[in-house]
Amino acid sequence: MEGFPPDQELVARLQDGDEDAFALVLDSWSGGMLRLARSFVSTEESAAEVVQETWLAVIEGIGRFECRSSLKTWTYRILTNTAKRRGTREKKVVPLSSAEDNGPTVDPARFRPAGVPFPGHWWEFPPAWPTPEQGLLGAEVREMLSAALAELPDRQRVVITLRDVEGYASEEVCELLEISAANQRVLLHRARAFVRGKLEEYYTQEVSS
């Protein structure tokens, strides 16, 4: 597939109506956009409509785009706003402005308390995970990870999807979702801890079986 040109060149091509440039971003970004949209709305079909609506808005607005952010960030911001509106209509609201969650992410008893050597460190390290060559990315593990993400609260799933699946920096996620850096850190930490717990449980079973 054609490589990505620099953002300025890509924007210029899109503004000139270059169909190949549009096909490039459409093919490269739509999968991630669909995953993110699904975090806000009720069904796969609704998420697909959000993505379609987003691309139409990109086509209509690209002539006014001034490169104050990256093209991808701008596109994802349109997607997020579109998905939020649809989610509100579907009564599936993701309250991203608050980071309150009940309970710790990992059992505190697993860490060394104050007053002993290395406070805050693990008493015992979690079981070692296989390397990618040993099958970490196998179909069964991917299915397990997908199931773990589906179990997360909506706002945690949105943040971990953007950070760890789509590869956005924390500053970009804060900008996209209009949340504070502290809020983003809490949501991401809790999501990662939950997913890590599922992986640890899976690999512990593998070792004992």
MARTORFI-130632 format. One line per 10 residues: number of its first residue (from 1); their letters; for each residue x, y, z of N, C-alpha, C, CB. Coordinates in nm, 3 decimals. Glycine has a CB too. Example, Ala and Ser with C-alpha at 12.3 -4.5 7.8 and 13.67 -1.06 7.14 Angstrom:
1 = AS = 1.319,-0.569,0.780,1.230,-0.450,0.780,1.320,-0.330,0.780,1.131,-0.447,0.905; 1.285,-0.225,0.708,1.367,-0.106,0.714,1.290,0.003,0.787,1.408,-0.060,0.572
//
This chain:
1 = MEGFPPDQEL = 0.085,-0.120,0.000,0.000,0.000,0.000,0.088,0.124,0.000,-0.096,0.001,0.123; 0.042,0.227,-0.062,0.116,0.352,-0.070,0.148,0.403,0.070,0.037,0.457,-0.148; 0.273,0.451,0.090,0.311,0.506,0.218,0.245,0.642,0.241,0.461,0.518,0.227; 0.246,0.682,0.369,0.186,0.810,0.402,0.281,0.924,0.372,0.144,0.814,0.549; 0.237,1.023,0.297,0.319,1.143,0.276,0.312,1.231,0.400,0.271,1.221,0.149; 0.396,1.333,0.408,0.386,1.429,0.520,0.246,1.490,0.525,0.493,1.540,0.507; 0.206,1.529,0.645,0.070,1.578,0.665,0.036,1.694,0.572,0.051,1.621,0.810; 0.129,1.788,0.557,0.102,1.906,0.474,0.074,1.865,0.330,0.219,2.004,0.480; 0.153,1.771,0.279,0.132,1.724,0.142,-0.001,1.649,0.130,0.248,1.633,0.098; -0.031,1.565,0.229,-0.154,1.488,0.226,-0.275,1.579,0.229,-0.159,1.390,0.344
11 = VARLQDGDED = -0.271,1.681,0.313,-0.383,1.776,0.321,-0.400,1.849,0.188,-0.360,1.879,0.434; -0.288,1.891,0.128,-0.295,1.961,0.000,-0.358,1.872,-0.106,-0.155,2.006,-0.045; -0.322,1.745,-0.107,-0.380,1.653,-0.205,-0.529,1.634,-0.182,-0.308,1.517,-0.199; -0.567,1.623,-0.057,-0.710,1.608,-0.026,-0.787,1.733,-0.066,-0.731,1.578,0.125; -0.728,1.848,-0.040,-0.795,1.974,-0.076,-0.805,1.991,-0.227,-0.720,2.093,-0.016; -0.715,1.924,-0.301,-0.721,1.927,-0.447,-0.813,1.820,-0.505,-0.581,1.911,-0.505; -0.875,1.742,-0.415,-0.967,1.639,-0.462,-0.900,1.512,-0.510,-1.049,1.692,-0.570; -0.778,1.484,-0.461,-0.704,1.365,-0.502,-0.772,1.240,-0.444,-0.556,1.374,-0.455; -0.830,1.158,-0.532,-0.904,1.040,-0.486,-0.812,0.935,-0.426,-0.983,0.979,-0.602; -0.689,0.924,-0.477,-0.595,0.827,-0.421,-0.558,0.864,-0.277,-0.467,0.820,-0.508
21 = AFALVLDSWS = -0.543,0.993,-0.250,-0.512,1.037,-0.114,-0.628,1.006,-0.020,-0.479,1.189,-0.111; -0.748,1.028,-0.067,-0.864,0.998,0.017,-0.875,0.848,0.042,-0.993,1.050,-0.049; -0.850,0.768,-0.061,-0.856,0.622,-0.044,-0.751,0.576,0.056,-0.836,0.551,-0.179; -0.636,0.642,0.057,-0.528,0.606,0.149,-0.571,0.625,0.294,-0.403,0.689,0.119; -0.624,0.742,0.327,-0.665,0.766,0.465,-0.789,0.684,0.501,-0.691,0.915,0.488; -0.878,0.666,0.406,-0.999,0.588,0.430,-0.963,0.444,0.468,-1.090,0.589,0.307; -0.875,0.383,0.390,-0.836,0.244,0.416,-0.755,0.231,0.544,-0.756,0.190,0.298; -0.672,0.330,0.572,-0.580,0.320,0.686,-0.648,0.349,0.820,-0.466,0.414,0.667; -0.745,0.438,0.821,-0.800,0.486,0.948,-0.938,0.430,0.982,-0.808,0.634,0.945; -1.011,0.381,0.886,-1.151,0.345,0.911,-1.167,0.236,1.017,-1.216,0.299,0.782
31 = GGMLRLARSF = -1.074,0.138,1.018,-1.084,0.032,1.117,-1.075,0.085,1.259,-0.976,-0.072,1.093; -0.975,0.170,1.283,-0.961,0.231,1.415,-1.075,0.322,1.450,-0.832,0.307,1.423; -1.125,0.394,1.353,-1.239,0.483,1.377,-1.362,0.403,1.416,-1.268,0.567,1.253; -1.381,0.289,1.351,-1.495,0.204,1.384,-1.486,0.152,1.527,-1.504,0.086,1.285; -1.365,0.110,1.568,-1.347,0.061,1.705,-1.376,0.170,1.807,-1.204,0.009,1.725; -1.330,0.291,1.780,-1.354,0.400,1.874,-1.501,0.438,1.876,-1.269,0.521,1.837; -1.564,0.449,1.760,-1.705,0.485,1.755,-1.791,0.386,1.831,-1.751,0.494,1.610; -1.751,0.259,1.825,-1.831,0.155,1.893,-1.830,0.173,2.043,-1.777,0.016,1.858; -1.731,0.244,2.096,-1.726,0.270,2.239,-1.834,0.369,2.284,-1.590,0.322,2.277; -1.887,0.445,2.189,-1.984,0.548,2.223,-2.128,0.509,2.192,-1.950,0.674,2.149
41 = VSTEESAAEV = -2.147,0.418,2.098,-2.283,0.391,2.049,-2.324,0.248,2.076,-2.293,0.421,1.899; -2.448,0.217,2.044,-2.510,0.092,2.091,-2.484,-0.029,2.003,-2.656,0.112,2.103; -2.461,-0.009,1.875,-2.450,-0.123,1.784,-2.337,-0.101,1.684,-2.582,-0.147,1.711; -2.295,-0.212,1.621,-2.194,-0.203,1.514,-2.246,-0.120,1.398,-2.156,-0.343,1.466; -2.374,-0.136,1.367,-2.434,-0.062,1.256,-2.430,0.088,1.283,-2.578,-0.109,1.232; -2.461,0.125,1.407,-2.457,0.267,1.443,-2.315,0.321,1.436,-2.514,0.287,1.584; -2.216,0.241,1.479,-2.077,0.284,1.471,-2.035,0.305,1.326,-1.985,0.181,1.539; -2.078,0.215,1.238,-2.045,0.229,1.096,-2.106,0.357,1.039,-2.095,0.107,1.017; -2.225,0.392,1.083,-2.289,0.515,1.036,-2.212,0.637,1.087,-2.436,0.521,1.082; -2.160,0.628,1.210,-2.079,0.738,1.264,-1.955,0.758,1.178,-2.039,0.710,1.411
51 = VQETWLAVIE = -1.889,0.648,1.143,-1.768,0.658,1.060,-1.803,0.718,0.923,-1.704,0.519,1.042; -1.912,0.673,0.864,-1.953,0.728,0.734,-1.983,0.877,0.744,-2.076,0.653,0.681; -2.054,0.915,0.850,-2.085,1.057,0.870,-1.958,1.139,0.890,-2.180,1.074,0.990; -1.862,1.080,0.960,-1.735,1.149,0.983,-1.662,1.175,0.852,-1.647,1.069,1.077; -1.654,1.074,0.767,-1.584,1.093,0.640,-1.653,1.197,0.552,-1.575,0.961,0.565; -1.784,1.200,0.556,-1.856,1.303,0.481,-1.821,1.442,0.535,-2.008,1.280,0.488; -1.812,1.453,0.668,-1.775,1.581,0.728,-1.632,1.620,0.693,-1.792,1.576,0.880; -1.542,1.521,0.684,-1.404,1.548,0.646,-1.399,1.602,0.503,-1.317,1.420,0.659; -1.473,1.537,0.414,-1.476,1.583,0.274,-1.528,1.727,0.266,-1.563,1.489,0.188; -1.634,1.754,0.341,-1.695,1.887,0.336,-1.606,1.993,0.401,-1.830,1.885,0.404
61 = GIGRFECRSS = -1.527,1.953,0.503,-1.452,2.052,0.578,-1.304,2.062,0.545,-1.465,2.024,0.720; -1.252,1.973,0.460,-1.109,1.970,0.436,-1.057,2.101,0.375,-1.074,1.854,0.345; -1.141,2.168,0.300,-1.097,2.294,0.239,-1.071,2.402,0.342,-1.201,2.342,0.141; -1.130,2.390,0.460,-1.112,2.489,0.566,-1.008,2.445,0.670,-1.245,2.517,0.636; -0.953,2.324,0.653,-0.858,2.273,0.751,-0.727,2.349,0.741,-0.835,2.122,0.729; -0.677,2.398,0.857,-0.561,2.487,0.859,-0.438,2.422,0.922,-0.594,2.613,0.932; -0.440,2.291,0.943,-0.325,2.218,0.996,-0.281,2.266,1.135,-0.209,2.230,0.900; -0.375,2.313,1.216,-0.341,2.351,1.354,-0.321,2.227,1.441,-0.451,2.440,1.414; -0.374,2.115,1.396,-0.346,1.985,1.457,-0.316,1.890,1.343,-0.468,1.933,1.546; -0.279,1.767,1.374,-0.256,1.672,1.266,-0.389,1.638,1.199,-0.187,1.545,1.320
71 = LKTWTYRILT = -0.380,1.594,1.076,-0.500,1.558,1.002,-0.574,1.446,1.073,-0.465,1.517,0.858; -0.500,1.348,1.126,-0.565,1.235,1.193,-0.635,1.280,1.319,-0.464,1.126,1.225; -0.571,1.367,1.397,-0.634,1.417,1.519,-0.761,1.494,1.485,-0.536,1.507,1.597; -0.756,1.577,1.382,-0.874,1.652,1.340,-0.987,1.557,1.299,-0.839,1.747,1.225; -0.952,1.454,1.223,-1.052,1.357,1.179,-1.113,1.283,1.298,-0.989,1.256,1.081; -1.028,1.241,1.390,-1.078,1.169,1.508,-1.161,1.260,1.598,-0.960,1.111,1.587; -1.129,1.389,1.601,-1.211,1.480,1.681,-1.352,1.491,1.622,-1.145,1.621,1.689; -1.361,1.496,1.491,-1.492,1.495,1.426,-1.566,1.366,1.461,-1.478,1.511,1.272; -1.493,1.255,1.453,-1.552,1.125,1.485,-1.604,1.123,1.629,-1.451,1.013,1.464; -1.522,1.168,1.722,-1.560,1.165,1.864,-1.684,1.249,1.889,-1.445,1.214,1.951
81 = NTAKRRGTRE = -1.686,1.370,1.834,-1.803,1.456,1.853,-1.928,1.396,1.790,-1.776,1.595,1.794; -1.912,1.337,1.673,-2.026,1.275,1.605,-2.076,1.155,1.686,-1.986,1.230,1.462; -1.984,1.074,1.737,-2.022,0.957,1.815,-2.087,0.996,1.947,-1.901,0.869,1.841; -2.037,1.102,2.011,-2.097,1.150,2.136,-2.242,1.191,2.114,-2.016,1.268,2.194; -2.266,1.266,2.006,-2.404,1.310,1.978,-2.495,1.191,1.955,-2.407,1.404,1.855; -2.448,1.096,1.876,-2.532,0.979,1.849,-2.551,0.897,1.977,-2.470,0.892,1.738; -2.446,0.882,2.055,-2.457,0.808,2.180,-2.557,0.870,2.274,-2.323,0.798,2.247; -2.560,1.003,2.278,-2.658,1.072,2.362,-2.800,1.044,2.314,-2.631,1.224,2.362; -2.820,1.046,2.182,-2.953,1.015,2.129,-2.993,0.872,2.160,-2.957,1.038,1.977; -2.895,0.782,2.162,-2.924,0.642,2.190,-2.925,0.612,2.341,-2.821,0.554,2.122
91 = KKVVPLSSAE = -2.907,0.722,2.420,-2.903,0.710,2.566,-2.789,0.621,2.613,-3.036,0.654,2.618; -2.681,0.618,2.535,-2.558,0.549,2.576,-2.452,0.657,2.594,-2.513,0.439,2.469; -2.456,0.722,2.708,-2.372,0.838,2.733,-2.243,0.793,2.800,-2.446,0.943,2.819; -2.129,0.842,2.752,-1.999,0.812,2.811,-1.953,0.935,2.889,-1.894,0.772,2.702; -1.964,0.937,3.023,-1.929,1.056,3.102,-1.779,1.070,3.119,-1.997,1.051,3.238; -1.711,1.122,3.019,-1.565,1.127,3.021,-1.510,1.237,3.111,-1.514,1.147,2.881; -1.595,1.326,3.160,-1.546,1.438,3.239,-1.510,1.399,3.380,-1.648,1.547,3.241; -1.545,1.279,3.424,-1.516,1.234,3.559,-1.435,1.106,3.554,-1.645,1.214,3.640; -1.340,1.091,3.645,-1.258,0.971,3.647,-1.284,0.885,3.769,-1.112,1.008,3.642; -1.396,0.907,3.840,-1.422,0.830,3.959,-1.455,0.686,3.922,-1.536,0.891,4.039
101 = DNGPTVDPAR = -1.391,0.592,3.991,-1.420,0.451,3.977,-1.413,0.390,4.116,-1.322,0.381,3.878; -1.488,0.286,4.138,-1.492,0.225,4.269,-1.386,0.117,4.281,-1.629,0.166,4.297; -1.310,0.122,4.390,-1.218,0.015,4.420,-1.083,0.029,4.352,-1.278,-0.114,4.381; -0.983,-0.039,4.407,-0.848,-0.035,4.349,-0.842,-0.114,4.221,-0.744,-0.088,4.447; -0.742,-0.086,4.139,-0.725,-0.159,4.013,-0.660,-0.295,4.035,-0.642,-0.078,3.916; -0.573,-0.306,4.135,-0.506,-0.431,4.169,-0.515,-0.448,4.319,-0.357,-0.433,4.120; -0.533,-0.569,4.367,-0.544,-0.596,4.510,-0.423,-0.537,4.583,-0.555,-0.748,4.536; -0.443,-0.442,4.677,-0.331,-0.380,4.746,-0.245,-0.480,4.823,-0.381,-0.274,4.841; -0.302,-0.594,4.860,-0.227,-0.694,4.936,-0.114,-0.755,4.853,-0.321,-0.805,4.983; -0.116,-0.735,4.723,-0.012,-0.789,4.638,0.114,-0.702,4.638,-0.063,-0.805,4.496
111 = FRPAGVPFPG = 0.108,-0.585,4.704,0.221,-0.494,4.706,0.278,-0.482,4.848,0.180,-0.356,4.653; 0.407,-0.451,4.857,0.473,-0.434,4.986,0.424,-0.305,5.051,0.627,-0.434,4.969; 0.385,-0.309,5.179,0.336,-0.189,5.246,0.451,-0.102,5.294,0.246,-0.226,5.363; 0.417,0.016,5.346,0.517,0.103,5.406,0.578,0.034,5.528,0.456,0.239,5.446; 0.706,0.060,5.552,0.771,0.002,5.669,0.850,-0.123,5.639,0.671,-0.028,5.772; 0.841,-0.174,5.517,0.921,-0.291,5.478,1.006,-0.249,5.358,0.829,-0.415,5.443; 1.111,-0.326,5.328,1.194,-0.290,5.213,1.113,-0.284,5.083,1.309,-0.390,5.197; 1.145,-0.186,5.000,1.083,-0.169,4.869,0.931,-0.153,4.878,1.118,-0.287,4.779; 0.881,-0.059,4.960,0.736,-0.039,4.969,0.676,-0.003,4.834,0.702,0.070,5.072; 0.558,-0.057,4.808,0.489,-0.032,4.682,0.524,-0.128,4.572,0.518,0.105,4.637
121 = HWWEFPPAWP = 0.629,-0.210,4.591,0.666,-0.309,4.491,0.586,-0.438,4.512,0.819,-0.338,4.497; 0.582,-0.521,4.409,0.512,-0.649,4.420,0.577,-0.735,4.529,0.513,-0.722,4.283; 0.496,-0.809,4.608,0.549,-0.914,4.693,0.607,-1.026,4.606,0.439,-0.970,4.788; 0.530,-1.064,4.506,0.576,-1.162,4.409,0.538,-1.111,4.271,0.515,-1.304,4.436; 0.627,-1.124,4.176,0.596,-1.078,4.041,0.490,-1.166,3.979,0.723,-1.076,3.954; 0.402,-1.108,3.894,0.304,-1.190,3.821,0.376,-1.291,3.733,0.210,-1.101,3.736; 0.310,-1.398,3.695,0.372,-1.498,3.608,0.423,-1.436,3.479,0.272,-1.610,3.576; 0.536,-1.488,3.432,0.593,-1.436,3.307,0.501,-1.465,3.189,0.732,-1.498,3.282; 0.487,-1.366,3.102,0.405,-1.384,2.983,0.492,-1.440,2.871,0.339,-1.252,2.940; 0.432,-1.516,2.779,0.509,-1.563,2.663,0.554,-1.447,2.576,0.424,-1.661,2.578
131 = TPEQGLLGAE = 0.661,-1.470,2.503,0.704,-1.372,2.404,0.612,-1.380,2.283,0.852,-1.395,2.363; 0.616,-1.278,2.194,0.534,-1.285,2.072,0.561,-1.413,1.992,0.561,-1.164,1.983; 0.689,-1.459,1.994,0.722,-1.580,1.919,0.654,-1.702,1.979,0.872,-1.600,1.916; 0.620,-1.695,2.109,0.555,-1.807,2.175,0.403,-1.801,2.165,0.595,-1.811,2.319; 0.353,-1.704,2.093,0.209,-1.704,2.066,0.129,-1.598,2.137,0.155,-1.833,2.102; 0.195,-1.490,2.186,0.120,-1.386,2.254,0.011,-1.327,2.167,0.213,-1.277,2.300; 0.037,-1.322,2.037,-0.060,-1.263,1.945,-0.144,-1.369,1.876,0.012,-1.178,1.842; -0.154,-1.486,1.936,-0.236,-1.591,1.879,-0.383,-1.554,1.879,-0.216,-1.719,1.953; -0.461,-1.625,1.800,-0.603,-1.593,1.784,-0.677,-1.602,1.917,-0.668,-1.687,1.684; -0.643,-1.701,1.998,-0.713,-1.718,2.126,-0.687,-1.599,2.219,-0.668,-1.848,2.194
141 = VREMLSAALA = -0.562,-1.552,2.220,-0.528,-1.439,2.306,-0.595,-1.311,2.254,-0.376,-1.420,2.313; -0.597,-1.292,2.123,-0.663,-1.174,2.067,-0.811,-1.174,2.103,-0.646,-1.170,1.914; -0.874,-1.290,2.098,-1.015,-1.298,2.135,-1.034,-1.265,2.283,-1.071,-1.438,2.105; -0.942,-1.312,2.366,-0.950,-1.283,2.508,-0.934,-1.135,2.536,-0.846,-1.363,2.584; -0.839,-1.072,2.466,-0.819,-0.928,2.482,-0.941,-0.849,2.437,-0.696,-0.883,2.404; -1.000,-0.888,2.326,-1.121,-0.821,2.278,-1.233,-0.832,2.380,-1.165,-0.880,2.144; -1.246,-0.951,2.440,-1.349,-0.971,2.542,-1.320,-0.886,2.665,-1.357,-1.120,2.581; -1.192,-0.875,2.703,-1.156,-0.793,2.818,-1.188,-0.646,2.793,-1.007,-0.809,2.852; -1.157,-0.597,2.673,-1.189,-0.459,2.640,-1.340,-0.435,2.645,-1.135,-0.423,2.501; -1.417,-0.533,2.599,-1.562,-0.519,2.598,-1.619,-0.510,2.739,-1.625,-0.636,2.524
151 = ELPDRQRVVI = -1.549,-0.568,2.837,-1.597,-0.565,2.975,-1.568,-0.433,3.045,-1.533,-0.678,3.053; -1.478,-0.354,2.991,-1.441,-0.229,3.056,-1.556,-0.129,3.057,-1.321,-0.168,2.986; -1.562,-0.041,3.158,-1.654,0.073,3.151,-1.626,0.153,3.025,-1.640,0.162,3.277; -1.728,0.216,2.972,-1.716,0.284,2.842,-1.599,0.382,2.838,-1.844,0.357,2.810; -1.587,0.466,2.939,-1.486,0.572,2.933,-1.345,0.513,2.939,-1.506,0.672,3.047; -1.326,0.403,3.015,-1.195,0.338,3.017,-1.164,0.275,2.883,-1.190,0.232,3.128; -1.264,0.213,2.821,-1.243,0.150,2.691,-1.207,0.253,2.585,-1.367,0.073,2.648; -1.268,0.371,2.589,-1.236,0.476,2.494,-1.090,0.516,2.506,-1.328,0.598,2.514; -1.045,0.538,2.630,-0.909,0.587,2.650,-0.806,0.481,2.613,-0.889,0.629,2.796; -0.825,0.357,2.656,-0.726,0.254,2.624,-0.726,0.222,2.475,-0.753,0.125,2.705
161 = TLRDVEGYAS = -0.841,0.235,2.410,-0.846,0.216,2.264,-0.761,0.320,2.194,-0.991,0.222,2.213; -0.775,0.446,2.235,-0.696,0.552,2.172,-0.548,0.539,2.204,-0.747,0.688,2.218; -0.513,0.509,2.329,-0.373,0.504,2.368,-0.302,0.379,2.319,-0.361,0.512,2.517; -0.359,0.262,2.348,-0.285,0.137,2.327,-0.320,0.065,2.199,-0.309,0.046,2.442; -0.436,0.095,2.141,-0.473,0.032,2.014,-0.441,0.125,1.897,-0.623,-0.005,2.013; -0.478,0.253,1.911,-0.455,0.348,1.802,-0.322,0.421,1.814,-0.567,0.449,1.799; -0.258,0.415,1.931,-0.125,0.471,1.946,-0.118,0.620,1.967,-0.047,0.438,1.830; -0.225,0.681,2.017,-0.223,0.825,2.041,-0.145,0.859,2.167,-0.366,0.879,2.053; -0.078,0.974,2.166,-0.010,1.024,2.285,-0.115,1.075,2.384,0.091,1.137,2.248; -0.074,1.085,2.511,-0.169,1.127,2.615,-0.225,1.266,2.588,-0.102,1.124,2.751
171 = EEVCELLEIS = -0.139,1.356,2.538,-0.186,1.492,2.511,-0.294,1.493,2.403,-0.069,1.581,2.468; -0.277,1.408,2.302,-0.375,1.401,2.195,-0.508,1.345,2.246,-0.323,1.316,2.080; -0.500,1.245,2.334,-0.622,1.187,2.389,-0.697,1.290,2.472,-0.591,1.062,2.474; -0.624,1.366,2.553,-0.688,1.472,2.632,-0.756,1.574,2.542,-0.584,1.542,2.722; -0.690,1.608,2.433,-0.748,1.705,2.339,-0.870,1.649,2.270,-0.644,1.746,2.235; -0.862,1.523,2.226,-0.974,1.461,2.156,-1.097,1.448,2.245,-0.935,1.325,2.104; -1.076,1.405,2.369,-1.188,1.374,2.457,-1.223,1.489,2.551,-1.157,1.252,2.538; -1.142,1.596,2.546,-1.165,1.714,2.630,-1.168,1.675,2.778,-1.296,1.783,2.591; -1.063,1.602,2.820,-1.048,1.562,2.959,-0.912,1.608,3.008,-1.066,1.409,2.976; -0.896,1.613,3.140,-0.768,1.656,3.197,-0.664,1.545,3.187,-0.786,1.699,3.344
181 = AANQRVLLHR = -0.538,1.584,3.202,-0.431,1.485,3.199,-0.446,1.386,3.314,-0.294,1.554,3.207; -0.486,1.436,3.432,-0.504,1.348,3.547,-0.617,1.248,3.522,-0.532,1.430,3.673; -0.726,1.295,3.464,-0.839,1.208,3.432,-0.796,1.099,3.334,-0.956,1.291,3.371; -0.722,1.139,3.232,-0.675,1.043,3.132,-0.586,0.938,3.195,-0.601,1.115,3.020; -0.498,0.980,3.285,-0.407,0.885,3.349,-0.483,0.783,3.434,-0.306,0.959,3.437; -0.583,0.830,3.508,-0.660,0.739,3.593,-0.736,0.637,3.508,-0.759,0.818,3.682; -0.802,0.686,3.406,-0.880,0.597,3.320,-0.790,0.494,3.252,-0.957,0.677,3.215; -0.675,0.540,3.202,-0.584,0.448,3.134,-0.525,0.347,3.231,-0.472,0.526,3.065; -0.487,0.392,3.350,-0.429,0.302,3.448,-0.527,0.192,3.487,-0.385,0.378,3.571; -0.651,0.231,3.511,-0.751,0.132,3.552,-0.781,0.034,3.438,-0.881,0.202,3.596
191 = ARAFVRGKLE = -0.787,0.085,3.316,-0.813,-0.004,3.202,-0.698,-0.101,3.182,-0.835,0.078,3.074; -0.574,-0.051,3.188,-0.459,-0.138,3.170,-0.450,-0.242,3.280,-0.331,-0.055,3.165; -0.480,-0.201,3.404,-0.473,-0.296,3.515,-0.575,-0.408,3.498,-0.496,-0.224,3.649; -0.694,-0.371,3.451,-0.797,-0.473,3.431,-0.755,-0.571,3.321,-0.932,-0.407,3.394; -0.706,-0.518,3.210,-0.665,-0.603,3.099,-0.546,-0.689,3.140,-0.631,-0.518,2.974; -0.452,-0.629,3.212,-0.337,-0.707,3.259,-0.384,-0.821,3.349,-0.235,-0.617,3.334; -0.482,-0.793,3.436,-0.535,-0.897,3.523,-0.593,-1.013,3.444,-0.639,-0.839,3.614; -0.663,-0.981,3.336,-0.720,-1.086,3.251,-0.609,-1.168,3.184,-0.813,-1.025,3.145; -0.504,-1.099,3.137,-0.392,-1.170,3.077,-0.322,-1.258,3.179,-0.293,-1.071,3.015; -0.300,-1.204,3.298,-0.234,-1.282,3.403,-0.316,-1.406,3.437,-0.214,-1.195,3.529
201 = EYYTQEVSS = -0.446,-1.389,3.449,-0.534,-1.503,3.478,-0.525,-1.608,3.367,-0.680,-1.456,3.494; -0.523,-1.560,3.243,-0.517,-1.653,3.128,-0.386,-1.732,3.131,-0.529,-1.575,2.995; -0.272,-1.661,3.149,-0.144,-1.729,3.143,-0.118,-1.814,3.266,-0.033,-1.628,3.126; -0.176,-1.777,3.381,-0.165,-1.863,3.499,-0.234,-1.997,3.473,-0.226,-1.792,3.623; -0.350,-1.991,3.409,-0.421,-2.113,3.374,-0.341,-2.196,3.275,-0.559,-2.080,3.317; -0.274,-2.126,3.180,-0.195,-2.198,3.080,-0.078,-2.271,3.145,-0.142,-2.101,2.972; -0.014,-2.205,3.241,0.101,-2.265,3.307,0.058,-2.386,3.391,0.173,-2.160,3.395; -0.057,-2.376,3.458,-0.101,-2.482,3.548,-0.167,-2.598,3.475,-0.195,-2.426,3.650; -0.205,-2.575,3.349,-0.276,-2.681,3.277,-0.179,-2.779,3.212,-0.369,-2.621,3.172
//
